[in-house]
């Protein structure tokens, strides 16, 4: 693929799409009041807070940068309908891109069979409406594209590769 490059892979967490929100992650303050749908507050500014996966210690911006610089693959989950999840994805992608290393993004929401349509969108051959129609976004994924649009736009604007990673729905059902 991209030899020696960072591969920023954005994989949705495949959590249940219904039910209560997940517990508050370690190091992230719990919301003071009920938040709008998706668990996000429009009033509070977004602050990415990271913890070391082994020790639980706070991860400084400098330490994160060094880990990103050394990474060959980055797996970042999400809660599909959470604006904060998608802001974190974009913020991390921007940080990796700023390091000047080659970067590509893999996305779970599109099956591999739709790679040509994704490539056409990234190349500018399809506008957003044409892309959404070509991949039948509402049926294929169903979550509001506005949540994902900044990530797709960043890749498009900066000429970054995106890869459709999911198996076709029919295959997944057969398995």
PALO-418994 format. One line per 4 residues: their letters; for each residue x, y, z of N, C-alpha, C, O, CB. Coordinates in steps of 0.001 Angstrom, whole numbers, plus 500000, padded with zeros to 6 digits. Glycine has a CB too. Layout:
<pts>
a) X Y Z X Y Z X Y Z X Y Z X Y Z | ...
</pts>
This chain:
<pts>
xxxx) 500854 498819 500000 500000 500000 500000 500896 501239 500000 501552 501498 498991 499031 500001 501233 | 500951 502000 501063 501828 503162 501153 502993 502783 502060 502917 502935 503279 501062 504431 501697 | 504039 502302 501473 505168 501777 502237 505756 502833 503160 506116 503926 502723 506243 501254 501297 | 505851 502493 504447 506430 503390 505427 505553 504576 505766 505998 505504 506440 507734 503873 504942
xxxx) 504322 504559 505310 503440 505700 505526 502511 505458 506692 502319 504328 507143 502636 505997 504275 | 501953 506523 507157 500916 506430 508170 499605 506133 507461 499263 506792 506479 500822 507740 509019 | 498890 505170 507942 497571 504867 507405 496565 505183 508490 496397 504405 509429 497459 503377 506935 | 495907 506296 508372 494898 506679 509358 493607 505976 508977 492979 506310 507972 494705 508242 509423
xxxx) 493227 505030 509763 492064 504232 509449 490937 504604 510387 491056 504474 511605 492380 502735 509541 | 489856 505063 509818 488702 505449 510602 487695 504318 510503 487071 504120 509461 488096 506806 510114 | 487543 503589 511574 486609 502478 511607 485517 502789 512619 485800 503133 513766 487330 501149 511955 | 484303 502671 512198 483207 502874 513126 483214 501736 514123 483592 500610 513802 481847 502964 512388
xxxx) 482798 502038 515316 482872 501085 516413 481880 499952 516345 481968 499031 517156 482688 501787 517672 | 480940 499971 515418 479936 498921 515282 479177 498713 516575 478802 497587 516901 480584 497620 514849 | 478946 499785 517313 478154 499695 518519 476696 499566 518131 476316 499839 516992 478382 500918 519430 | 475893 499154 519074 474457 499123 518826 474002 500542 518521 474509 501501 519103 473677 498528 520045
xxxx) 473064 500671 517628 472629 501992 517214 471501 502530 518084 471040 503653 517878 472192 501959 515776 | 471063 501756 519032 469998 502204 519913 470442 502006 521344 471483 501402 521604 468677 501449 519632 | 469664 502508 522256 469967 502332 523668 470710 503523 524215 470940 504505 523509 470772 501074 523889 | 471089 503433 525487 471748 504573 526133 473140 504783 525589 473746 503860 525045 471810 504374 527639
xxxx) 473660 506018 525735 475024 506275 525284 476003 505465 526121 475672 505042 527229 475356 507782 525367 | 477216 505243 525594 478209 504470 526333 478681 505244 527549 478447 506448 527648 479399 504112 525434 | 479353 504554 528487 479877 505251 529652 480875 506316 529234 481501 506214 528179 480528 504266 530619 | 481017 507323 530055 481965 508399 529782 483373 507833 529789 483752 507145 530736 481827 509545 530819
xxxx) 484178 508113 528727 485546 507593 528687 486384 508145 529832 486118 509231 530347 486205 507931 527351 | 487400 507380 530222 488314 507809 531270 488928 509140 530890 489386 509319 529761 489409 506755 531516 | 488941 510073 531826 489586 511354 531584 488706 512381 530921 489132 513517 530714 490779 511153 530762 | 487494 512013 530583 486595 512974 529955 485485 513288 530937 484797 512374 531393 486020 512430 528609
xxxx) 485290 514554 531275 484265 514881 532250 482879 514500 531745 482570 514631 530560 484312 516361 532585 | 482065 514030 532661 480688 513691 532308 479922 514968 532026 480208 516002 532630 480003 512877 533436 | 478945 514920 531115 478164 516112 530841 477387 516543 532073 476883 515709 532826 477216 515872 529676 | 477293 517852 532272 476600 518387 533439 475097 518252 533311 474404 518087 534315 476968 519839 533648
xxxx) 474583 518318 532101 473150 518228 531878 472912 517321 530685 473840 516928 529979 472521 519633 531652 | 471651 517003 530484 471312 516158 529336 471751 516843 528057 471545 518044 527880 469795 515855 529294 | 472354 516077 527174 472843 516610 525905 471862 516275 524800 471055 515359 524956 474241 516055 525572 | 471910 516992 523687 471043 516680 522556 471342 515291 522004 472317 514651 522397 471203 517730 521456
xxxx) 470500 514839 521097 470682 513522 520470 472107 513384 519967 472671 514318 519397 469680 513316 519308 | 472676 512223 520182 474056 511997 519769 475028 512232 520898 476221 511968 520750 474406 512884 518607 | 474538 512729 522042 475382 512899 523205 476289 514105 523154 477271 514154 523894 476193 511703 523389 | 476005 515072 522318 476890 516218 522179 476210 517492 522656 474991 517632 522559 477339 516371 520731
xxxx) 476989 518397 523159 476500 519703 523551 476981 520724 522536 478173 520779 522233 476968 520071 524979 | 476086 521521 522015 476449 522535 521033 477173 523708 521692 477935 524407 521025 475204 523030 520299 | 476950 523939 522996 477488 525115 523666 478968 524960 524016 479724 525926 523909 476693 525399 524920 | 479393 523781 524428 480755 523584 524896 481710 523398 523716 481377 522693 522764 480826 522376 525837
xxxx) 482898 524022 523763 483880 523800 522705 484412 522380 522798 484457 521787 523875 485038 524823 522798 | 484812 521847 521655 485312 520477 521610 486767 520448 522024 487591 521179 521475 485140 519873 520208 | 487085 519602 522995 488452 519420 523447 488746 517925 523435 488098 517153 524142 488676 520038 524871 | 489712 517527 522639 490114 516137 522560 490990 515804 523757 492037 516420 523959 490853 515848 521234
xxxx) 490562 514829 524550 491323 514400 525713 491692 512942 525514 490819 512092 525335 490517 514607 527036 | 492981 512653 525545 493447 511303 525279 494171 510721 526480 494775 511437 527278 494354 511289 524068 | 494093 509401 526584 494755 508656 527649 495595 507548 527045 495259 507001 525995 493727 508077 528644 | 496682 507223 527710 497499 506093 527325 496668 504831 527524 496081 504631 528587 498826 506041 528146
xxxx) 496620 503978 526499 495804 502777 526558 496269 501750 527572 495469 500927 528018 495765 502151 525229 | 497528 501775 527947 498058 500798 528903 498009 501317 530333 497648 500578 531249 499489 500431 528541 | 498367 502577 530531 498489 503097 531898 497294 503937 532337 497050 504088 533534 499741 503920 532015 | 496553 504480 531384 495451 505375 531729 495900 506798 532002 495070 507666 532271 494725 504848 532927
xxxx) 497201 507051 531938 497733 508397 532193 497356 509324 531044 497236 508900 529895 499277 508361 532375 | 497172 510593 531378 496880 511593 530350 498010 511614 529333 499182 511480 529686 496684 513000 530978 | 497647 511783 528071 498619 511806 526985 498766 513259 526537 497805 513871 526071 498179 510873 525789 | 499962 513803 526679 500204 515191 526296 500141 515336 524779 500332 514355 524060 501571 515673 526828
xxxx) 499877 516541 524282 499897 516752 522828 501230 516347 522199 501260 515814 521090 499608 518213 522511 | 502328 516601 522905 503646 516240 522386 503800 514723 522290 504320 514208 521300 504750 516828 523276 | 503345 514013 523321 503434 512551 523316 502560 511970 522211 502944 511005 521549 503017 511975 524686 | 501386 512559 522015 500506 512101 520939 501188 512294 519593 501170 511395 518752 499157 512854 520974
xxxx) 501784 513451 519384 502462 513734 518123 503550 512699 517858 503678 512208 516736 503062 515150 518138 | 504328 512365 518870 505396 511379 518688 504828 510003 518362 505396 509276 517547 506269 511299 519945 | 503725 509644 518984 503113 508349 518690 502533 508338 517271 502625 507336 516562 502010 508026 519724 | 501946 509443 516874 501408 509527 515512 502519 509457 514483 502376 508815 513443 500609 510816 515326
xxxx) 503618 510115 514778 504761 510125 513852 505303 508705 513654 505741 508366 512554 505885 511059 514381 | 505281 507887 514676 505821 506530 514604 504804 505502 514095 505181 504382 513750 506317 506112 515965 | 503538 505867 514045 502478 504899 513719 502462 504544 512237 502719 505386 511378 501116 505452 514126 | 502158 503297 511960 501901 502868 510593 500411 502710 510355 499952 502781 509215 502627 501557 510293
xxxx) 499652 502497 511420 498198 502384 511317 497582 502980 512575 498082 502786 513683 497753 500896 511125 | 496512 503693 512387 495783 504304 513493 494332 503869 513349 493710 504087 512310 495924 505883 513498 | 493803 503260 514386 492412 502827 514364 491634 503726 515305 491945 503822 516492 492269 501324 514768 | 490627 504377 514767 489848 505313 515558 488388 504949 515423 487824 505001 514330 490101 506776 515118
xxxx) 487777 504580 516530 486365 504215 516530 485490 505442 516659 485977 506566 516778 486064 503240 517657 | 484211 505212 516633 483261 506307 516731 481936 505794 517260 481659 504595 517236 483071 506990 515370 | 481154 506688 517720 479737 506440 517951 479092 507108 516742 479200 508322 516575 479194 507024 519382 | 478433 506338 515911 478007 506788 514588 477280 508131 514574 477486 508924 513655 477127 505761 513988
xxxx) 476443 508403 515558 475650 509630 515525 476214 510720 516434 475497 511656 516786 474225 509328 515922 | 477467 510616 516813 478091 511576 517716 478957 512583 516971 479951 512215 516344 478924 510850 518751 | 478578 513840 517042 479400 514890 516428 480799 514917 517047 481781 515160 516346 478722 516270 516587 | 480895 514672 518348 482209 514678 519007 483113 513597 518451 484307 513835 518268 482053 514492 520513
xxxx) 482576 512409 518177 483388 511337 517586 483968 511783 516256 485147 511563 515978 482552 510059 517396 | 483141 512406 515440 483591 512820 514114 484540 514012 514182 485440 514135 513350 482395 513163 513240 | 484349 514886 515160 485302 515983 515351 486659 515429 515762 487693 515923 515313 484785 516982 516413 | 486663 514406 516612 487923 513788 517037 488624 513142 515849 489843 513244 515716 487674 512740 518141
xxxx) 487859 512479 514986 488448 511869 513792 489123 512922 512922 490265 512754 512493 487377 511123 512984 | 488404 514002 512669 488955 515055 511819 490173 515699 512467 491172 515954 511795 487893 516115 511527 | 490097 515961 513754 491221 516584 514447 492459 515693 514374 493566 516184 514154 490857 516871 515913 | 492278 514409 514555 493407 513499 514477 493954 513411 513054 495168 513385 512854 493001 512118 514971
xxxx) 493061 513365 512068 493507 513338 510675 494290 514604 510335 495327 514531 509677 492303 513186 509728 | 493804 515755 510775 494522 517013 510531 495914 516976 511154 496883 517450 510560 493725 518207 511092 | 496002 516411 512349 497292 516345 513035 498252 515414 512297 499426 515745 512126 497105 515873 514487 | 497765 514257 511860 498618 513328 511116 499050 513964 509800 500216 513871 509415 497881 511990 510855
xxxx) 498119 514605 509113 498432 515251 507833 499502 516335 508023 500392 516484 507186 497151 515866 507210 | 499414 517076 509105 500363 518158 509372 501782 517639 509595 502740 518400 509462 499915 518955 510585 | 501932 516363 509929 503260 515783 510111 504000 515617 508788 505209 515384 508772 503149 514441 510807 | 503268 515738 507673 503901 515678 506367 504168 514275 505855 504872 514102 504860 505167 516417 506410
xxxx) 503619 513276 506517 503794 511903 506064 502630 511510 505171 501540 512068 505300 503912 510937 507262 | 502840 510561 504268 501721 510092 503450 500621 509528 504350 500900 508860 505346 502196 509021 502432 | 499393 509800 503993 498280 509347 504814 497110 508955 503915 496877 509573 502876 497855 510445 505820 | 496396 507943 504321 495183 507497 503640 494155 507186 504717 494511 506958 505873 495454 506243 502717
xxxx) 492898 507176 504344 491816 506954 505298 490957 505794 504820 490488 505781 503682 490959 508234 505478 | 490759 504834 505689 489853 503726 505404 488539 503979 506108 488521 504428 507254 490462 502371 505844 | 487439 503696 505434 486122 503952 506028 485256 502704 505993 485170 502009 504981 485416 505099 505298 | 484625 502443 507113 483768 501277 507250 482417 501467 506581 481782 500489 506184 483571 500955 508703
xxxx) 481973 502693 506450 480587 502916 506024 480308 502576 504566 479148 502527 504156 480224 504336 506259 | 481340 502343 503786 481152 501993 502380 481733 500614 502096 482863 500329 502495 481802 503047 501465 | 480983 499758 501416 481534 498460 501035 482571 498633 499932 482533 499594 499163 480414 497506 500575 | 483474 497705 499874 484572 497724 498895 484072 497874 497460 484756 498448 496614 485397 496450 499013
xxxx) 482877 497356 497196 482312 497430 495846 482031 498860 495404 481849 499114 494214 481038 496624 495776 | 481993 499803 496356 481719 501207 496017 482995 502053 495935 482923 503282 495903 480773 501813 497047 | 484155 501401 495902 485422 502126 495790 485467 503025 494549 485946 504153 494660 486583 501139 495753 | 484994 502586 493370 485047 503472 492198 484248 504774 492401 484684 505838 491962 484515 502732 490970
xxxx) 483109 504696 493049 482305 505902 493294 483001 506820 494288 482966 508042 494142 480904 505526 493816 | 483635 506231 495299 484387 507022 496267 485563 507711 495583 485822 508890 495826 484882 506135 497428 | 486267 506987 494739 487407 507565 494010 486951 508695 493090 487641 509706 492964 488131 506478 493189 | 485799 508532 492450 485270 509578 491568 484928 510834 492357 485175 511947 491892 484027 509074 490818
xxxx) 484368 510664 493534 484042 511815 494387 485323 512539 494802 485405 513764 494722 483244 511363 495643 | 486308 511782 495242 487562 512387 495691 488283 513107 494553 488945 514122 494774 488473 511321 496289 | 488152 512581 493340 488794 513187 492175 488030 514406 491660 488525 515133 490799 488926 512162 491065 | 486834 514627 492184 486035 515773 491742 485121 515464 490577 484463 516366 490058 486934 516898 491368
xxxx) 485064 514212 490150 484177 513823 489047 482720 513785 489479 481819 513906 488649 484584 512463 488497 | 482490 513617 490767 481138 513633 491335 481072 514718 492387 481988 514859 493197 480756 512250 491944 | 479987 515493 492382 479787 516426 493484 479173 515640 494640 478921 514441 494516 478872 517640 493059 | 478934 516311 495754 478426 515621 496938 477093 514927 496668 476922 513763 497032 478271 516603 498086
xxxx) 476160 515616 496044 474848 515017 495760 474985 513804 494848 474327 512786 495062 473911 516054 495117 | 475838 513910 493833 476070 512791 492931 476709 511614 493634 476365 510462 493370 476934 513223 491780 | 477642 511902 494532 478294 510845 495310 477286 510127 496195 477232 508898 496221 479429 511425 496165 | 476486 510909 496925 475506 510300 497830 474516 509430 497067 474118 508370 497549 474755 511383 498611
xxxx) 474117 509875 495879 473210 509076 495048 473929 507836 494512 473359 506745 494501 472657 509925 493876 | 475163 507997 494074 475914 506886 493475 476172 505756 494470 476199 504586 494089 477239 507390 492924 | 476360 506101 495736 476607 505066 496750 475340 504706 497512 475363 503848 498394 477679 505532 497731 | 474214 505372 497166 472940 505158 497868 473174 505249 499383 472845 504338 500143 472316 503767 497485
xxxx) 473756 506384 499787 474184 506594 501167 473100 506239 502176 473369 505567 503172 474605 508029 501363 | 471884 506686 501919 470801 506469 502882 470573 504979 503121 470316 504569 504253 469503 507129 502389 | 470663 504176 502085 470471 502731 502225 471755 502036 502666 471719 501127 503496 469982 502132 500908 | 472882 502462 502114 474158 501812 502392 474609 502039 503825 475086 501113 504481 475218 502312 501434
xxxx) 474460 503281 504324 474933 503598 505674 473810 504128 506549 473593 503620 507649 476063 504617 505615 | 473092 505140 506079 471914 505612 506790 472133 506729 507790 471188 507452 508106 471314 504500 507479 | 473333 506896 508298 473579 507992 509233 473779 509280 508453 474213 509253 507302 474812 507697 510128 | 473467 510396 509070 473531 511701 508434 474920 511960 507854 475910 511964 508585 473163 512795 509433
xxxx) 474991 512176 506544 476277 512419 505893 476943 513680 506431 478167 513795 506382 476092 512531 504382 | 476165 514621 506941 476740 515853 507488 477745 515548 508604 478678 516323 508819 475625 516771 508019 | 477567 514443 509307 478510 514065 510357 479864 513653 509768 480907 513877 510382 477931 512921 511201 | 479840 513064 508605 481029 512523 507961 481625 513475 506926 482793 513342 506560 480698 511207 507307
xxxx) 480841 514419 506461 481224 515296 505359 482558 516020 505583 483358 516084 504650 480141 516308 505132 | 482837 516570 506779 484128 517260 506951 485335 516344 506721 486350 516789 506186 484210 517853 508346 | 485236 515093 507114 486321 514141 506903 486511 513866 505412 487636 513872 504912 486042 512830 507656 | 485400 513625 504705 485465 513378 503265 486007 514619 502545 486835 514511 501640 484064 512993 502711
xxxx) 485533 515788 502956 485967 517035 502313 487455 517286 502546 488154 517735 501637 485147 518223 502839 | 487946 517002 503750 489360 517176 504044 490197 516306 503100 491184 516768 502527 489658 516823 505523 | 489794 515055 502947 490528 514138 502056 490461 514634 500614 491460 514602 499894 489953 512699 502152 | 489306 515083 500205 489128 515573 498832 489998 516805 498579 490688 516887 497563 487643 515907 498565
xxxx) 489960 517754 499505 490703 519009 499362 492213 518780 499343 492939 519483 498639 490341 519963 500494 | 492686 517803 500111 494126 517580 500229 494632 516414 499377 495796 516025 499475 494479 517334 501669 | 493755 515866 498548 494164 514787 497653 494529 513494 498365 495365 512734 497877 495321 515234 496839 | 493908 513235 499516 494202 512025 500266 493363 510859 499761 492208 511033 499372 493956 512249 501756
xxxx) 493941 509697 499769 493217 508493 499375 492263 508087 500488 492557 508230 501675 494196 507340 499048 | 491123 507582 500074 490168 506962 501001 489866 505578 500445 489795 505379 499232 488840 507830 501168 | 489691 504637 501347 489416 503265 500952 488122 502785 501593 487939 502891 502806 490582 502344 501340 | 487231 502259 500769 485999 501643 501250 486385 500262 501795 486910 499429 501056 484899 501541 500098
xxxx) 486129 500021 503072 486633 498816 503718 485587 497742 504005 485938 496587 504247 487282 499190 504979 | 484334 498104 503980 483308 497164 504421 483062 496069 503397 483301 496241 502202 482016 497897 504705 | 482582 494952 503893 482131 493864 503000 480750 494230 502482 480011 494944 503160 482101 492467 503744 | 480391 493765 501311 479028 494005 500828 478019 493434 501821 478249 492381 502416 478821 493378 499422
xxxx) 476920 494126 501991 475892 493750 502962 475447 492295 502761 475254 491563 503732 474680 494696 502849 | 475288 491886 501513 474848 490528 501220 475828 489485 501755 475421 488446 502274 474669 490350 499722 | 477123 489773 501623 478149 488857 502131 478095 488780 503650 478146 487696 504231 479549 489303 501673 | 477993 489942 504284 477936 489963 505748 476719 489191 506254 476817 488461 507240 477897 491415 506265
xxx) 475575 489347 505590 474368 488606 505992 474545 487117 505775 474064 486314 506574 473144 489101 505215 | 475231 486734 504703 475431 485314 504402 476318 484656 505454 476122 483493 505807 476051 485140 503005 | 477295 485413 505950 478204 484875 506958 477484 484791 508277 478067 484362 509272 479474 485735 507087
</pts>
